[in-house]
Structure formats: C-alpha cells, structure tokens
Amino acid sequence: MVDPTSDLEENVDPEDAPTCATCGEPVANNPTHRVVTWVEDDAVQARHFCDDDCRDAWDDER
C-alpha cells in the first residue's frame, strides 16, 4: 500500500492505491481523496475515502 502521508494525486497505480473504506474503489489520482486518522490501542489507524460523500457515509455507519 502507498504511504498514507504521501501525495496520492499523482502517478499512483490503482493496484497500489488504498481503497475507499465505504465503496471499495481505489483512491488513486483523485483530488477529492480524504483520509481520517486516529489512535486506537496505541496504534495509528487510517481510513481512506474517495470523496466527502463516502467519508460522511462512513461516519454515519459508525
């Protein structure tokens, strides 16, 4: 997987890109990409989303 802190808007192969936590689509070369991070049990967690709508849907599911 691509480093979640990297710039995912350029030259990322969809096979290497993270997938959206809501719809499962690869998040590559997408300027609307969003990432949510948090610490849980002393470990950093991250979820990637293709846009604000998917991010909001994930919030609603939690």
KOLDO-534811 format. One line per 4 residues: number of its first residue (from 1); for each residue z, y, x of N, C-alpha, C, O. Coordinates in steps of 0.001 Angstrom, whole numbers, always signed. Each point is the difference from the previous one (the first is absolute). Layout:
REM residues N
NUM> Z/Y/X/Z/Y/X/Z/Y/X/Z/Y/X | ...
***
This chain:
REM residues 62
1> +0/-1178/+840/+0/+1178/-840/+0/+1243/+886/+508/-20/+1121 | -1068/+1063/-1627/-42/+1277/+695/+1390/+614/+17/+750/-123/-968 | -407/+782/+2065/+1273/+719/+104/+107/+961/-1177/-881/+843/-168 | +1942/-937/-665/+99/+860/-1190/+120/+1480/+317/-153/+831/-895
5> +423/-481/+2143/+83/+1421/+352/-1321/+533/+515/-105/+1186/+309 | -917/-2046/-210/-1279/+441/+525/-804/+744/-1062/+302/-74/-1191 | -1329/+790/+1639/-899/+710/-901/-961/-1015/-593/-878/-502/+702 | +1029/+192/-1979/-832/-1030/-627/-1241/+565/-675/-653/-699/-775
9> +323/+1937/+1055/-1175/+581/-638/-1285/-232/+785/-1083/+271/-518 | +1168/-764/+1754/-1192/-125/+825/-107/-1375/+641/+973/-519/+547 | -2165/-66/-618/-369/-1182/+772/+966/-1172/-142/+330/-646/+994 | +117/+368/-2186/+863/-1152/-225/-791/-1031/-778/-527/+282/-1076
13> +451/-1477/+1631/-685/-1098/-663/+853/-450/-1192/+1200/-221/+168 | -1780/+80/-1364/+785/-414/-1173/+767/-1308/+207/+1052/-201/-608 | -1572/-692/+1462/+713/-1249/+262/+1296/+225/+774/+923/-809/-87 | -852/+1908/+845/+1184/+310/+796/+925/+997/-687/+1108/+251/+475
17> -1549/+305/-1567/+770/+1044/-683/+1097/-605/-864/-117/-1141/-447 | +1181/+1901/+212/+1020/-464/-946/-584/-6/-1411/-1015/+646/-261 | +1653/-1369/-636/-466/-30/-1386/+942/+810/-884/+1185/+150/+299 | -1728/+359/-1370/+783/+771/-963/+1033/-915/-647/-329/-1094/-458
21> +1574/+1545/+425/+1093/-797/-567/-134/-186/-1505/+645/-877/-574 | -1472/+1688/-70/-153/-95/-1451/-1250/-788/-394/+87/-964/-761 | -1243/+1372/+1275/-1248/-635/-446/-561/-1018/+987/-895/-767/-355 | +1407/+742/+1597/-434/-990/+974/-1269/+339/+760/-441/-781/+843
25> -151/+1926/-1126/-1222/+397/+705/+333/+444/+1427/+1066/+570/+234 | -1966/-824/+719/+240/+489/+1367/+51/+1526/+20/-775/+668/-684 | +1693/-134/+1474/+144/+1444/+126/-611/+385/+1347/+692/+69/+1016 | -2002/+179/-1031/-706/+346/+1237/-917/+1178/-273/-669/+62/-1031
29> +650/+868/+1967/-902/+1150/-86/+146/+721/-1331/-989/+429/-595 | +2213/-299/+136/+279/+567/-1310/+906/+1229/+154/+1163/-140/+379 | -1672/+1321/-663/+812/+1207/+182/+1150/+129/-1011/+870/+851/+179 | -848/-1671/-1227/+1079/+71/-981/+1113/-1008/+299/+931/-151/-792
33> -1026/-536/+1930/+985/-999/+427/+1405/+588/+18/+206/+1108/+495 | +764/-1852/-1035/+1398/+416/+2/+839/-1138/+567/-342/-1171/-162 | +1436/+1517/+822/+923/-992/+546/+1414/+389/-399/+384/+1165/+103 | +386/-2142/-556/+1408/+191/-300/+777/-849/+1003/-292/-1184/+168
37> +1275/+1781/+495/+842/-733/+940/+1462/+163/-391/+386/+1002/-602 | +420/-1994/+950/+1430/+59/-234/+681/-1004/+928/-655/-862/+585 | +1957/+983/-459/+787/-930/+811/+787/-895/-941/+694/+471/-901 | -818/-1777/+1130/+708/-980/-820/+542/-1078/+930/-755/-586/+776
41> +2032/+327/-847/+639/-999/+870/-318/+252/+1472/-331/-927/+738 | +434/+2182/-319/-229/+417/+1392/-1421/-248/+495/-228/-74/+1207 | -719/-53/-2113/-1405/-176/+383/-857/+999/-768/+253/+283/-1170 | -1254/+238/+1837/-916/+936/-650/-989/-777/-856/-616/-961/+461
45> +472/+1379/-1690/-954/-582/-940/-1081/+1040/-291/+267/+1201/+37 | -1473/-1653/-323/-1091/+926/-329/-913/-629/-1033/-234/-1208/+17 | -272/+2021/-904/-1004/-421/-979/-1132/+1011/+39/+228/+1208/+66 | -1445/-1716/-106/-1196/+837/+24/-607/+38/-1395/+81/-969/-754
49> -690/+2103/+426/-630/+189/-1311/-1330/+711/+187/-135/+845/+884 | -849/-1183/-1714/-1325/+614/+149/-34/+1425/-552/-847/+797/+403 | +1765/-468/-1330/+23/+1367/-538/+1328/+249/-718/+852/-886/-81 | -694/+2082/-427/+1244/+366/-684/+233/-825/-1268/+1145/-312/-329
53> -2212/-43/-382/+165/-786/-1227/+617/-1369/+298/+901/-445/-711 | -1390/-223/+1767/+566/-1304/+370/+1426/+158/+493/+849/-846/-281 | -577/+1907/+1006/+1362/+244/+476/+936/+220/-1186/+1106/-540/-25 | -1539/+1325/-951/+814/+253/-1189/+217/-1281/-810/+1088/-220/-532
57> -2108/-613/+438/+114/-1274/-734/+1023/-895/+691/+772/-682/-674 | -753/+672/+2003/+968/-792/+750/+1409/+498/-285/+916/-803/-180 | -733/+2123/+138/+1310/+569/-328/+459/-451/-1374/+1174/-311/-200 | -2110/+276/-755/+342/-390/-1368/+415/-1461/-85/+806/-366/-855
61> -1355/-486/+1747/+310/-1433/-5/+1365/-309/+612/+615/-1020/-310 | -155/+1908/+1176/+1268/-254/+708/+1158/+181/-884/+1139/-173/+433
***
